[in-house]
């Protein structure tokens, strides 16, 4: 069968690429062939998760993290996410050019001005997502 003629669910594939990029070839291959469950400590060690939280504290920790994020400038968060996604699949020259472009976009927002004024006035910024 030719791969081009088959329908592929893109959400179900690509683990070999993503895992290799995240943890390196040797560790990705080891995880794939051993097919063992990974506990939270090992996932943290491998960089597969940002932090480990006890189940009993999960909702509190997740809520606290979400509350911290919503205090940030939403456009800046979105552009940062966009920059990091692009950077994971490109070269340094293109990444630098993309970052410069995204920073230009960010600097032209109302939120950027609000952040600067809030800093100068020593107050908490009130970001609007504009």
Secondary structure, DSSP 8 states (H G I E B T S, - for coil): --GGGS---GGG--HHHHHHHHH-HHHHHHHHHH-----HHHHHHHTSSS----GGGHHHHHHHHHHHHHTS-HHHHHHHHHHHHHHTTS-HHHHHHHHHHHHHHHHTSHHHHHHHHHHHTTS-------
